[in-house]
Amino acid sequence: MNTPDTQSIPSPFEPFNLGPLTLRNRFIKSGANEAMCLDGRPTAALVNHHRELAAGGVGMTTAAYLAVSAIGRTLPNQTWLRDEILPDLRALTDAVHAEGAAISAQITHGGSFVTGMHAKGRLMSASSGLNPAGLMKGNLLQRKMNEADMAQVTAEFVEAAKLARAGGFDAVEIHMGHGYLLNQFISPMSNRRNDEYGGSAENRVRFPARVLRAVREAVGEDLAVLAKINVADGPSRGATVEDGIVTAQVLQDAGAHMLVLSGGRNVESTWFMFGSNMNREEIIKVMKLTGDRLGAFMMKAAAASERKIDFREMYFREYSRKIRAAVDLPLAYLGGVKSLDNAETAMADGFDCVVMARALLRDPDLVAQFRSGAMRESRCDNCNGCVAYIYHPDGTRCVYRGANDPQANRIYASLHSARSS
Ligand SMILES: Cc1cc2nc3c(=O)[nH]c(=O)nc-3n(C[C@H](O)[C@H](O)[C@H](O)COP(=O)(O)O)c2cc1C
């Protein structure tokens, strides 16, 4: 439906109109939990990290994993959006804008995926029952959300989006993938409801679409409103690409300015999310360094149960093209983009933007390097070592940008607030 003819294929360096926002080019840094936050607020290291990405040429960078409420956090230090951190958010967005890039806030609610702290009472999810993700912190049971819960969470997403606007963000990305609360509705692996929010793919996306519609109504004139969805979950009992198509169609009708196409679930299918296996050695190393047995255990357990898989560049391409063919709204390709050729292929496939996580952790100035012709390919070797550093107090980093690399974005400044950057 939306595949361009050769004449009209844009260059990934061309600007792109994304709702009320114009991006200087079509390269977006994916939301990738930087872990550079302390006591629920951004740090100076986070500001440096995104400043470096912006200076490196991306059109837009994404501040990952900002919870819409304290109970919506997965990890104790994770930022949650509230008035008192507005100056920290401003420091972050000002730094990115000064380098000419836009910045999106990925807003999320963990639902029952709370791995880093004990929550009082049962955590909310689409359905009640056992909560495997809560094993280590005693969050063993989850409860099915009722209408009042849904109204409250919808209002929290709206307030978070308004706060993001007040904090200077240009876009919000509502996280509907990877096993967080809104995905717990979309995925048949976690949604066993038999009301209008369960059963068919249309029903399962009803609540996430309600959230998106409310956010779009509240801030959509001023901010681009994106959603990150799964093209599929990976396991055969999970959401299929046919479900992904329905999800995309419903979110298009709900008014999304663009969808970021991802896949996989944190507990069941990280191999699908990353198109490759977790890095056990690095996980064990981080465990020894930090004594964070919980995080390490979770990641090791996920690594041990995962299917063996060989990395392929653009590993979501077949799935994402099916979604491209079924909807008209802008779509961002994500998953194994490493080279300028990959980005151009995504444009030729009819995608509007390309989103990268690991390649930009390895080479934050990759877009500038592509533009100058100095590099055509990222040096990322898909080792997935970076993923282990979500649990390191220094924050997420590429393992090849080590502690002695003066350019690395370590959280050495972690004890300073974003305001002091
Ligand atoms: C260290 C790390 C942390 C991540 N954290 C998040 C996150 O907070 N939110 C999210 O939506 N995806 C997260 N992801 C997934 C990425 O956004 C992306 O979907 C995935 O890495 C595939 O893209 P890539 O092949 O360009 O790396 C993370 C990825 C990495 C490597």
Ligand as a Chemical Component Dictionary entry (heavy atoms), coordinates in Angstrom:
data_LIG
# 
_chem_comp.id                   LIG 
_chem_comp.type                 NON-POLYMER 
_chem_comp.pdbx_formal_charge   0 
_chem_comp.three_letter_code    LIG 
# 
loop_
_chem_comp_atom.comp_id 
_chem_comp_atom.atom_id 
_chem_comp_atom.alt_atom_id 
_chem_comp_atom.type_symbol 
_chem_comp_atom.charge 
_chem_comp_atom.model_Cartn_x 
_chem_comp_atom.model_Cartn_y 
_chem_comp_atom.model_Cartn_z 
_chem_comp_atom.pdbx_ordinal 
LIG C1  C1  C 0 20.981 -1.784 26.563 1  
LIG C2  C2  C 0 19.615 -1.827 25.975 2  
LIG C3  C3  C 0 18.529 -1.359 26.724 3  
LIG C4  C4  C 0 17.238 -1.388 26.189 4  
LIG N1  N1  N 0 16.202 -0.838 26.888 5  
LIG C5  C5  C 0 15.019 -0.610 26.260 6  
LIG C6  C6  C 0 14.023 0.222  26.840 7  
LIG O1  O1  O 0 14.196 0.780  27.928 8  
LIG N2  N2  N 0 12.880 0.404  26.151 9  
LIG C7  C7  C 0 12.665 -0.165 24.926 10 
LIG O2  O2  O 0 11.613 0.035  24.326 11 
LIG N3  N3  N 0 13.595 -0.958 24.349 12 
LIG C8  C8  C 0 14.767 -1.159 24.964 13 
LIG N4  N4  N 0 15.753 -1.868 24.337 14 
LIG C9  C9  C 0 15.495 -2.437 23.019 15 
LIG C10 C10 C 0 15.909 -1.474 21.903 16 
LIG O3  O3  O 0 15.199 -0.258 21.961 17 
LIG C11 C11 C 0 15.686 -2.096 20.518 18 
LIG O4  O4  O 0 14.305 -2.402 20.428 19 
LIG C12 C12 C 0 16.540 -3.350 20.308 20 
LIG O5  O5  O 0 17.834 -3.180 20.850 21 
LIG C13 C13 C 0 16.670 -3.686 18.835 22 
LIG O6  O6  O 0 17.233 -2.603 18.140 23 
LIG P1  P1  P 0 18.777 -2.620 17.637 24 
LIG O7  O7  O 0 18.950 -3.830 16.762 25 
LIG O8  O8  O 0 18.929 -1.330 16.875 26 
LIG O9  O9  O 0 19.634 -2.681 18.842 27 
LIG C14 C14 C 0 17.033 -1.886 24.867 28 
LIG C15 C15 C 0 18.141 -2.330 24.131 29 
LIG C16 C16 C 0 19.413 -2.307 24.667 30 
LIG C17 C17 C 0 20.565 -2.760 23.824 31 
# 
loop_
_chem_comp_bond.comp_id 
_chem_comp_bond.atom_id_1 
_chem_comp_bond.atom_id_2 
_chem_comp_bond.value_order 
_chem_comp_bond.pdbx_ordinal 
LIG C1  C2  SING 1  
LIG C2  C3  SING 2  
LIG C2  C16 DOUB 3  
LIG C3  C4  DOUB 4  
LIG C4  N1  SING 5  
LIG C4  C14 SING 6  
LIG N1  C5  DOUB 7  
LIG C5  C6  SING 8  
LIG C5  C8  SING 9  
LIG C6  O1  DOUB 10 
LIG C6  N2  SING 11 
LIG N2  C7  SING 12 
LIG C7  O2  DOUB 13 
LIG C7  N3  SING 14 
LIG N3  C8  DOUB 15 
LIG C8  N4  SING 16 
LIG N4  C9  SING 17 
LIG N4  C14 SING 18 
LIG C9  C10 SING 19 
LIG C10 O3  SING 20 
LIG C10 C11 SING 21 
LIG C11 O4  SING 22 
LIG C11 C12 SING 23 
LIG C12 O5  SING 24 
LIG C12 C13 SING 25 
LIG C13 O6  SING 26 
LIG O6  P1  SING 27 
LIG P1  O7  DOUB 28 
LIG P1  O8  SING 29 
LIG P1  O9  SING 30 
LIG C14 C15 DOUB 31 
LIG C15 C16 SING 32 
LIG C16 C17 SING 33 
# 
